[in-house]
Each structure stands twice: as C-alpha cells, then as structure tokens.
Amino acid sequence: MKYLIKTFGCQMNQHDSEFIASMLRSLRGEAVSDLDAADIVVVNTCSVRETAENKIIGFIDSLKRRKRSNPDLIIAVVGCMVSKREQIDRLLEKRKHIDIILGTRSLYRLPYFLERREAEKGPFVEFDLDDDIPEGRNHIREESYRAYLTIMYGCDNFCSYCIVPYVRGREKSRSKQDILNEAKALVNDGVKEITLLGQNVNSYGKGLAEASSFADLLYALNEIEGLERIRYMTSHPKDFNSEIIAAIAACKKVCRHFHLPFQAGSDRILKAMNRHYQRDYYLDLMAAIKKDFPDSVLTTDIIVGFPGEEERDFEDTLDILNRVRFDNAYTFLYSRRSGTPAADHQNQVADEIKRERLQRLLQLQSDISLAKNQAMIGKTYTLLGEGRSKNNPQMQSGRTDGNKLVHFSADEDFRGEMVDVIIEEAHSWSLNGRIK
Ligand code: SF4
C-alpha cells in the first residue's frame, strides 16, 4: 500500500500527519511523493483562512480525475476542515470521490475505516469533537533528534478572529504521566529537543483529575536525563503567570525563548479580539521577563488590519514593537474567517490600508531584528545542528537556545548534535558563524 499525505497548515497538523504516517506504516504502507503512484491519498486540512480552504478544496477536486482513472484509489480528507456536519455535507455534496472523512479527534480511526472500506463503499465519516483521544499511540517522528509532543488538545479562548475552538474542540489536557512517559520514550530513542504542543500550553492541566499545571510539567520534564532542550508553543499572555516564569528560571533545559503573541497594541482592538489582556499588562509581562532573563529571545505574533483598526490603533502596535524590541515578529494580515465573530464586523479595513500598514510594520521589525542579531556578533552560542543545506552542502545550520537560525561550515555533520559557534555575521532573519 503506497500512501501520500498532503498536509496544510500549522505544526499541529504536521504533527498529526506524522501520526497518520505512523498508522499507515504500521499497516506496511510506504510513503510516496508521486500522486500517480499512491493507493491512498490523505488530505490533512487547515481552516484557519478561507484562502487556505479554497486551495485545499481545489486540491481535493483535482483528485477526482485520478479517482476516475484509478477507481481503487482511496481518498481520505481529515483535520480542521471536516469538524462540522454542515461543512462535511457541503464537501460531500459534489465530491463523491471522497471515501473517508475524519475530524481532528478521530484520526486514530483511520486503520479501522481502511479495513471497512475493503468490504463497504463508504463514505465513512467521523468527527466528534468531544471524543477523547486514546493514549499509547504509536507515533513515528520524522526527525530523530527533535520531536513535537502534544500536551493538550483544543482551545477554550474563543479569540474573535479564530476558528480553532470550533474545529479542534474544547481544551483537554493529557495526563502528566502520559506526557512524561512519551517524553522519556522519545529521549531513549535519541531525541534531544522536545517541543510541547497545544493551542494554549500555559493553561495546561485544567480539568485533569490529578491537579497539575504547565509549571509542574516543566519541572518534571526538566528532570529527564538526556533531554537537552524543552520548547513549547503556543503561549497566551493572559495565562503566562509568575509561576511559569519561576519554573522556567529553575529549569535550565527550558529554552530562554519567549514567544508571546500580543496580536494588537490597542486596548480597543484587544477587547474586540477577545484577548482578555490589555497593552499595559502585556508590557509589564515583557518587562518582567526581560528583568529575569536579560539574554532571552522575545518573539510575537501580530495581526494587522483587524476590523475597526484605525491609524492610531496601528500606531499603538508599532509602539509595542518599539518598546519591547522583539527579536522577531510573525505578522499576519487579518483575513475574514466565516464562522468567527470578527467576520461579521461591518468595519472591515480596506486591503490596501492593511498592506500599507504591514509594510511599515515589517520594515520596523526588520530593523529591530537586524540590530538585535548584530548584538550577537562575537559571542558564542550552543546550537542544536539541523544538518547540511540542500543548496550548499558546505554549509550547515543549527538553532540557538533562543531558536535563532545560524549557518556555519564544517566537514563533520552536526545534525542532531550540540555544537558551539561564534557569531560572525548578522542578517535580519539569520546569522552566520564559525565553530569555536
Ligand atoms: S488562543 Fe485564541 S488564537 Fe489561539 S487557538 Fe485559541 S482561540 Fe485561536
């Protein structure tokens, strides 16, 4: 059985696709990259933006022709886009070539439906967002030295622009013991860096029978021998409390990289976004982090052009950039997402205004990023090697504790190894160095 998984969207989806690949491999499946060679195509969908959805639907539609020429081809559509009955009905109405549909919490049922598909025609549909995801899943990672580890599913925050709570369901934390068991097994297999995954990792532990918090989890993971680095994504400023800051200070394996999305600099827009914090709270939080971790790397996410954003609101966003001086910012133009409260706002910002604001923001951030990277020149950083560059095998790359990308040249392959490098050259988005 030859399979091809087409993944759209975020790290969560990439991680889910690794799990899908693990299940298919355990059925003696073999991955292929050529659609014509595949017996099964799994489309792991993303619904965060409507443009992404349209692209995915275009891809699903393009599979119709292949199914016509190969009626045995199995097509499974899984993930965020198939989490509601109406969405699924709409999708199936004109797409009789789909065999299996599985929501985010039903992915583990793929082998069961593949078996049923041998006897029945389908389509088979399962998408219950209240489902518990079973533990003990065989999960083969794509990389041997670093891995994602899901600590919780879903989100309870309902930011007004975001579809995630509607397509991934309400927050559910995995038990601390299950997470620790998985982390230890990963380290035994050679993993040095674990990234804890969840939509809002800082609120980990809510609703667990045995009381636990994100800070507790960090303390416990920090004890695992052989584990070098612990990362986590995504944080929410409202839940990033002093208990977490104290845990990070005490846990040397937790990377000094603070990614705290502030999204907008004006209180008016933050309220409309339903973010549950104000700009002063955010600035105080960043000041506390800078005080406790003076050499830390700070990054953020920003949405430009949220409905009702006026020039003075946008200037508040620039002001936060100037005050905090992030190492990097991931910037997004607001895009209307039907099914979310913000999509119904009447005062949408014109595209040309959004684009013009984004350019100003990118220019400012690029200057700040460059200045911060230049301050690293001459200093030594320990990298976790990521291997040789595809385009230039003389060059290798690695990441600092703060997740900065550094290129260096070396004969020995440092993929998966810790290596000390002196920074020699700085650009806005990467650095060059030499082995110490
Ligand atoms: S915290 Fe907000 S932006 Fe993040 S997943 Fe939840 S609802 Fe979406």
Residues whose N, C-alpha, C, O or C-beta is under 5 A from the ligand:
A	BS01	SF4	C155 N157 F158 C159 C162 V164 Q199 N200
